[in-house]
Amino acid sequence: MTTLITKTVTKICLPLVILFSISLLLAGHNNPGGGFIGGVMFASVIALTYVAFGLKYIKSFFNPDWGNWFGFGLLLAALTAFSAIAFSHNFFRSAVEFVHLPFFGEIELVSAGLFDIGVYFVVIGGLLSIFKNVGDDK
């Protein structure tokens, strides 16, 4: 049984921590952060939501298959790692492209970002699958 304060704080923290995890994901190539820590932040706030509101209540309106998130992330990370071989480069070689956008200026697009997104989904899917399975166990 959780208190009203816990539920209210969870409702406030949920969107903020999700945005922070996405910020960590996007900043990870050039600054501290990345797919792993962003995924851990996302999984931790969803776990907090499970604890505050109860798994049964959350599953009534939000019940994704976290194994699919894990599989999608693993596929994306693997395809990113192996795609360099298709272009006659070494395994896991990163490609960099600079694109000029009208309102944002010059943006750096890096294939390592796709790998980070894959890691992000693997971490979210793996951790939340564990949390959900442990919570379902009676």
URGI-V823908 format. One record per helix or strand of 2 or more residues. SS is the DSSP state (2 for helix, 1 for strand). FROM is the first residue (numbers start at 1). TO is the last residue. Records with the same first field share a line. If there is no record, write none. Layout:
SS=FROM-TO ; FROM-TO
This chain:
2=4-27 ; 35-53 ; 55-59 ; 66-86 ; 111-136
1=96-101 ; 105-110
